[in-house]
Amino acid sequence: MFQALVLEKNPDFSASVRAVDDSFLADGDVTIEVEASTLNYKDALAITNRAPVVRSWPMVAGIDGSGIVVDSTSACWKVGDAVVLNGFGVGETHKGCLAGKARLKGEWLIRRPPAFSGKQAMAIGTAGYTAMLCVLALERHGVKPGDGQVLVTGATGGVGSVATALLARLGHQVVAATGKAAQGDYLRGLGATGVIDRAELAAPGKPLQKERWAAVVDAVGSHTLANACAQVRYGGAVAACGLAQGMDFPVTVAPFILRSIALLGVDSVLAPLALREQAWARLARDLEPALLDTISTEIALQDAVAAAQRLMAGQVRGRIVVGMRA
């Protein structure tokens, strides 16, 4: 028996931690003992039933997991291997990793970089891995340190915190946008050279505005993304990966055809294996492990439902690691 955060709908929705056994596991060719998982925005949406994230019931929540292989029929993995899982519909259509065990498909897994422990890997999680994908997208566009200020929106969230730390470590001048004025010291500790109020970006704005940013990492969407695009300098780029403010995108073509900016969509769920491995290798190289203690807070599985509610209420800073081992 092991503990799992189970989401059910029959017909009313419920989210609770309870004991299950191996018969409750999903199909797959690799079983891991989960060392740690985490709470991402998508996890919180599922656990609080705020959006139709879950499409198969009952579901074990948790789109991320880090653990040790305890059983495998996959040619790629053997017992004792340390692995990381991000996305692939886990926690949505396939039972996830907020549990003592998870059965997964071998092709979804990557080898955990030796630089990180299981809990450190989950302090990064999908949010931090997505932040790295955004950085890689900007680099492919040609954005370099010294080009100018880089804006990070939603900066105290998981994606924003890791993006701020990564970009600063790489030599960029980072300006962090947040609605939490009291977190200025936290953001500067991650490497931000400036902090602005998210209210500057959150309301409807002009199609073209003063050129400010060489590049942007946006996890917010809606008017924030539209205003960020309107403020990007000629030839700059915006890496868009989230929708915390909304899915809408109220923008005109003006920034694209008059300033030649690029909007780079970043998906973490179905990113190909080679890109995942590149992102995790770069995280191991470019993210200071000591900062993970600053970015993350560890909780027990029994506290995950309450933590998801706090996350949805905007009361969480950085990353939440859910430890599975005593």
N, C-alpha and C positions, 0 to 999 in steps of 0.2 A: 504494500500500500504506500501511496505517497500523496502529498497535498497538491491541489490544483485550483486555480481560480477559474471556476466554471460559469459560463454565461448560458442561460436557458430562456426559452420563450414558449410557455405551454399553458395558457396563451399569454400570461403576463410575464414580463421580463424580470429576471433576477440575476444578480451577480454575487457569488459567494465562494469562499474558500472551503473546500471539503476534501475528504479522503476518497481516492479512486485507486483502481488497480490497473495492471498492464492491459487488461481487456478494454479499457477506456481509451487507450492510445490510438492514434490514427494509423493509416497504412503508410508504409515506408520501408526502406532497406537499411536505415541506420537509426539506432536508438542511442540517445545520449542521456547521461545523468546531468541535469542542468545545474551548473554552479551558480549562475546568476542570470537574471533577465532585467528588464527595465520598463519604464513607462514613457512611451512617446505620446504625442498628441493624438495619433490614430488609436492607440491603446485606450486613452482616456475617453475618446468618443465612443468606442465600443463598450467599455465597462460602465459608462454612465448612460448608454443607450441614447446618446444625443444625435447620432447619425447612423444610417443603415450600413455600418461597416461589416457586420457579421452577416454572412449569407448561407451558413450551414449551422444547424443546431442539433445537440448542444455543442458549445464551442469552449475550448480552453483559450483564454486570452494570451496575448504576448507575441508580438511580431518579431521580437529579437530573442536570441538566446546564446549563451556561451556555456560550453560544457565538455565533458569527456565521453568519448564513444565507449559504450558498454556492450553493444551487440551490432554486428554489421554483416550484411550479405553483399555489400557494395565492394567492387574491386578497388575503389579509390580510398577506402577508409578501413582502418583496423582498430580493434579494441585498444584503448589507451590514447588515441589521437585526441588532441585538443582542437576544438572546432568553434566556429562562429556562424550563426544564422541571422540573416537580415532579410525580411520581406518574403517574396514568393507566395503571397496569399496566406501565409501562416498567421493564425489569429483571426483570419477572415473566412476562409473556406477550408482550411486545414488546421487541426488543433495545435495550439501554440505552446509557448515556452514559459509562461507563468505557472510553472509546475515543477515537481521534482524530477520528472522525466519527460522526454518528448521523442516521438518517432517521426523521422523526417526522411526526405529523399536525398541521397548522397550528392546529387548534382547541385543541390541548393547550398551546400556547405563550403566554407573556405577554411583553410588552416589558420588557427589563431596565431598572429605574430608573436614571437617569443618576447618581444618588448612589453607585452601586456599580460597581466593576470586575467582570469575570467571576469572578475569584477571590474577591472579597468576597461576591458573590452566593452562591457555593458555601460560604463560611464560614457563611452563613446556612442555605442548603439547605432540604430538607424539614423538618429538625429545627427550625430557626429560624422558618420559615414556619408550622409547626404551633404553635410557641409563640405566635406572633402571633394565630393563629386562636383559641387558648385565651384570650388577653387580650380579643379581640373578643367571645367568648362571655360572659365575665364582665361586660364592659361592657354588653352587651345585657340581662343580668340586672339591671343597676343597681348593680353594685359600683363604688365610687368611692374615690379616694385619701382617706385619713382615716377610712375605715370600720373599720379595725382591721388586724391582722396578716394577711398573705397568705402561706400556706405553699407552697413549691415543693419537690416531691419529686424524687429523682433529680437533684439540683441541679448536679452536676458533669458530667452528660451534656449532649448537644447541645441537647435541648429545654429542660432545666433551666437551663443556662447562659444561653441567650438569654432565657428567661422571666424569670429573675432580673434581668438587665440591663434589659429592657423595663419591668417593673413598677416597678423602682426609679426609672428615668428618668421615669416617669409620676407619681411621688410616693407610691407605696405603700410600706408598711413590710414588707419581705420577710424571711421566715425560711426559710432553706435547709436541707433535710434531705439528709444525705450519709453514706455509710459511709467516707468518706476524710477522716479527721480532719486530715490534713496540708494539706488544701485550703481550710482556713478563710480564709486570707488571700486566696486566689484569689476565693472567693465574696464576701467583703467588698469586694474590688476591683471586683466587678461591681455592687455596691450593696446586698448583703444586710446587714441590721442585726443579724441573729442567725443562728446556725448550730446545728442540733441533729443528734444521731446518728440515722441511719435506723433503728437498733435500737429506738428508742422507738415506732416505727410498724410494724415488720415482723412482729411476733408476733401471734397471736390476741388480741383485746381485747374489752372490754365493748361491748354494743350502743349504749349512750349513755355518753359520757365528758365530762369538763370542757370547756365551750365555750372554744375558743381562737382559731379562725380566722374571719376575715370571708369568706375565699375560699381556694381551693386550686387549684393547677395540678399535676396528677398524671400522671406518665409511667411509673408503676410497677405499678399494679394490685394485685390480690390483697389480702392483709391490710393493706398500706400504704394502699390506697384505702379499705378498710373502716374503718380507724381514723381516717383523715382525715375521712370522712363523720361518724363518731361524735363528732368534736371541733369540727365547724363550728358557728358561732354561729347563733342563730335567724335564719332568712331568708337565710342565706348560700348560697354555691354552690361546686361543685367542677367544674372542667373536666378531664375524663379523656381522655387521648390515647394511653396506652401500657400495656405489659404486661411490663415488664422483670422483675418478680417473678413474674408469672403471669397467666393469663387468668381465673382464678377470682375471685369477688367475694363473700366470705363475710360478708354484712351482713344486718341485719334491716331492717324498714320503719320502725323507731323514729325515726331521725333525720329521715325524710321526713314522717311524720305527727305527730310531737311537736314538731319544731323547724322544720318547713316549709322544709327545705333543698332545693336543686335539684342534680341530677346532670346535667351538660351533656356529652354525648358529642361529641368533636371528631374528625372525619375529614379527612385531608389529601389522600387519593388521588383522590377524585372530587368534591371541592368545586367548586361552579360557578365559572365564569370571573369573574363580578362579585365574588364573595367573595375569590377569589385576587388580583384586581387591588387590592381594598381592602386586603388583608393586606400586599401588597408596597408599596403606597403608604404605609401606616402604618409599615412597617419603615424605609422611606427617611426618614420624618419622625422616628420615635421611637427608633431604635437608633443609638447613637453609633458611627460607622464605625471610630473608633480602637480601640474595644473588640474589634473583630473580630480584631485581631492578638493580643490576650490570649486570646480564646476558641479560636482555631484554630491548627492546625499543618499545614504543607504537606508533602506527600510526592510522590514520583514514582509513576507508574502501576505500575512494576515492584515497588514496595513495598506495593501495596494488599492482596495476599493475607495477608502477615504482619501488616499493620495490622488487618485484619478479625479475625484470630485474637486480637490483643491487645484489641480492642474487646469481643469476646465474653468474654474473661477479666477484664473490668472494669479494664483497665490503661490506659484512654484517658480523658483529661480534655477536655471541650469538643468541638470540631469538627475533623475531618480533611478538609483540602482536597487533592484529587488534581489536580495541575497537568498539563496535556497539552502545553503549549508550553515550549520550552527558555527 
